[in-house]
């Protein structure tokens, strides 16, 4: 109490001194800026293990890594012994060093500083202003404040992070990589001593020049370290034998495109990614090998993305193939939108099963199709009439996909894709039309791969977590190691796709995936199972292959960054081999577990894949998505009546009822049957009616070409001159004669194969056909000049 009163009396009696004291105190308190160093830093990218993947120079042209979080022990001991042996004892300045420096400078020609490490930090923060006694006083004043604000270790980190090492190299970690190609914590004694003495005169003592002076300084420091028992004699002898660095080395550039992406999204930061270093290096090798394979066909670019299903983190990121800049290797294809090809088909397949409109093996139509002038075609340009939905998916048939999309609803499927967070599909559904399912939309490898990963995660979570779903399962992946992806709340109802539909979709995708009818295809096999899908865009411009296991999602794109198409640039030939080579690098994942709570035992017809009707004789029980119970029963098995010999169909109007034989028969509609029978020799055509038996049932024919609403285009330069046009129809009964009429004028007859070639002029006609039973079909036909001819 007496001391406080005495201070008060002193302040009252000496107001000028008191004001001066308070002024100095305030200046001292606020002499340091909030941020000591404001210079821009380099963007530094590391792997999940902490290995350097790449770095980008700071905006001011300096290689200046962000501040280190720790100082390696060897460098710490070296720099303290060389620069400031009493660093941990002094308050920011060393009076004895200052006095010795003053005497030295007054008596000798050379100059000596006597600055502590703390003072050097202040000098660095003040941009190395000229060394005057006044400036020294300012540094000393600010150094005491720095000691009060920061701990000794924090000050040492500031020194190590901002010390110049010659040229445009700033900071210990930067110098360690630029001069030795290793992180600072791996520095040997010789290397640590070199970097400890180098900042003493970085403009004169630069690696590759003045080596004798640098060597002398380093070896004197090593001798001192030995004398102080920081190393034994053997270590000392090995250290002085180490060579000096000759010139800066190139920094690692293992993920160049990811590094560039991080530079844009996190400039000047040190980012630890989720990249698996070993896997990344192996995937880089795969990319290089396949680039060498593809470039012979002038396919110059490819990209690969590997995601962890559970965490949705990026494990490997190859934005583009290692090629010269003339072919756009600097473009990060992973983030660029390209035509999706057939990669969206599995989500339509799963959506139909999710809503009970389809079972996995339900027969779907594969026949010539024209919808409002749109004429989709299969890769093989052929049709097989009827095909199971599963096979249509695994063989990537286009016509069934388009017909299923029309059945499901374009806008409905578009809305579902938006719920899956496919934000790159951002135009109205009408813009894409039914071509949406064949590559009419564009998306990135990032979005496509994450969507497959999200579907796999939906299935995994359902099985592993009491048959529940997460509201944000289709979340955005992350390349940040310590950034957990949020998957939303847990609920019982499937928000987008149920686990049963996803499981059976993956089961179909596990089958051999190739375009129908493709020649010289390869059977891709691996030591572990995978659900995979290929895709090829129109004009052979984009080749895709995407696959998932219970643990990993792999996405591959191949093509040319400038959009040039090439023969052979297909998913199966260009992208799939890359996918399977990457798969072989990954640990074994097994296969997806069945989501029993989303499956129901359903009796199906083996021939049609639909729910068995009362007329289906060959049936079996299968565990299928529960909503499959809503699907329609088999429409193809029907009851028919035959004569005693079973060679003709009959009815009660022409044949004794007591002699009629009832049989169940698998019958496809005429157009489906026309194509199906040619590729399925076991299919039995329904026998014809007895000649005296006629019925509306006997109408079993339909036009193949032209289809309803399909115009026939002829070259424009033919004017009003006639040209040859072919007309086709399918009839269910063999050896049936069909009579053709154009505007009610008879133009010819066909038998067995119903194709008719006519010379016609442009215009509108009524095309009619009638068989010997009197069955008739007709439709309007518009023959017009092609607008582009």
FENCORPE-V706572 format. One line per field, one symbol per residue. burial: # if it has 24 or more other ideal C-beta (glycine too) atoms within 12 Angstrom, else .. A space follows every 50 residues. Layout:
burial = ???
This chain:
burial = ..............................##...##.#.########.. ########...#######..##.###########..#..#.###..##.. #...........##############.........#.##########.## .#.##############.############.####.############## .#..###......##.###.##.###...##....#..##...##..... ##.##########..#.##########.##########.##..##.#.## #######################...###.#################### ####################...######...################## ########.#..##.#######.##...#..################### #############...####.##########...#.#......####### ################.#.....#.#.###########.########### ###########.#.##.###################..#..#..#.#### .############.##..#..#######..#.######.####....### #...#....#..###############.....#.######..#....#.# #######..###.#........#.#########..#######....#..# ...###.#.#.#..#.#####.#.###.#.####.....
